[in-house]
Amino acid sequence: MDELTSGWITVLIGAILLGCEVFSPGIFLAVPGTVLVILGILMLLGIDIFSSGIGIITGIVSALVASIVTVWVYSRLTPGNQKPHSTSQDTLAGMHGIVTSPVIPTDISGKVRIDGQEWSARSIPEIEVLPLGTVVVVVSAQGVHVVVKPLEESN
């Protein structure tokens, strides 16, 4: 296989990797894709990156620069310093929510929206039914559901 064909194949493989990264971000194919495109272009320009000393050094330096630039660009495109939104069982107690499906004390068929997430819920035993739209406070979290009471009851 001649240098020109190898160069085009290398560029093509790099472009495919970059395309995969575009359609499925976060699989980290941008760096190897960029490196392969750069190395393929060097091969198309006639630089023998596999056997000559100057070609090997040029290939390594180009690959390093392409990697650094790609990582830098990738870090600028992703949202910075944003913590993922998560709510765990341990952090629910004391949080406020709103009833989205009537809540009763005997089972967890009721639903409560807390911090943008829907949770199965039951009310404290002293409360019969918490109707739709009731503002509640979480008393505790048990497994996959929360125990709630009306916010005015918590004072």
N, C-alpha and C positions, 0 to 999 in steps of 0.2 A: 504494500500500500504506500503510495507516495505521500509526501508532506502536505500537498494541497488537499487530498482526500481526508487525511487524518485531521487536518485543521477544521474542515467543514463538519466532520463527524463530532469533533470535540465541541465546536460551537453549538451544534444541534442538541447534543446531550445537555449542555449547560442551559440552553434555552428551554428545553423540556423541564429541567429541574426548576428554573425560575417560574415557568408556567404553573407547575405544581404548587409552588409556594404562593402564587397569586390566588389560585383557586382554593387553597387550603392553608391559610396563614397559620404560622406557628409551628410548622413541621421542620423548620430550620434548613430548608434547601436553598435559600437565597445565597448563602456564602459559597457552598460548593458550585452552585450554578454560575455565579459571577466569576469565580476562579476559572471554571472550565471555559466560559466564553472568552475571557482574557487570554488564557493559554491558547485557545483555538485561533484567536486573532493573531497572536504572535507567530503561530505556525503558518498561518496564511500569508503573513508578511515575510516569510522565509527564514525566521529565526529557528534554528534547530535546538529546541529546548530539552532534548533528551540525550544528546551525545557531545555537544561542544561545551567547553567550560563556560564560556561567556553566555551561551544559551541557557545552561542550567541555572546560572546565577540570575540571569534576566527573568527566567520562569519563576524562580523562588521569590525574588523581590516583587515581581508583578502579582504573584499569588498572595503574598503577605499584604501588600498595599490594597489589593482588591478585597481581601477579607476584612481588613480594618475599616475601609470605607463602607463596605456593605453592612457591617455590624453597627457602625455609627449612624448610617441612614436608617437602618431598621429600628434603632433605638429612638430616633426622632419621629418615626411614623407611629410608634406605639404610645398609648397614653402613659404618661409618667407618674410615678409615685401614687397611683391610685390603688388603694387596697381593695381586694375583691370583696364584694358585698356578701356577707354570710351572717346567718343568725343560727347560733347553736342552742341546744337545750339549756346549757348553763347560763346563757346571757338573756334568756327570756323573762325571768322573774322581774316584776316591776314595770315591764314595758306595757304601753297602752296599745289597744287595738280596737277594731270595730267588728261587730257581729255581721257576718254575711249570710249566715244560715242559722236559724234559731238554735240556741244552745240550752241543753237541759243537763241536770246533774247525773242522770242514770247511764248515759252512753256518750260516745265520742262522735256522734253523727253531726253535731253542730260545727260550724266553720267560723273562724275569726281571721281577719287580715291584720297582721302585725308587721310593721316595717316593710310593707310591700309584698309579704309572703302569706300565703294561705295556710292555716294550721287547723287540724281537727281539734275540737274543744269540747269540754264539758264544764258545767258551772259548779260552784261550791254547793254542798248539799242543802244549805239554807235557802237557796234561790230556786224557784220552780222553773221558769223559762226566761231566757234572755232573748227578746225579739230582735229581728233584723234592724240594724242601725244603732244598737246599743253600744255606747263606748264602754270598754272594759279594761281592766288591768289584770295582768297575768299574776296569779298567786304562785303557781309552780308549773313545771314542765315534767311530764311523765312519759317516757318513751317517745312516741310519735304524736302526742297530743299535749294540749295545755289545759290547765285548770284556771278558770277566770271568774271574776266577779265584777259587778258594775262599778264604774269608776267612782260614783258617789258613795258606794259602800266602803271604799278604801280609806276614807278620811277618818 
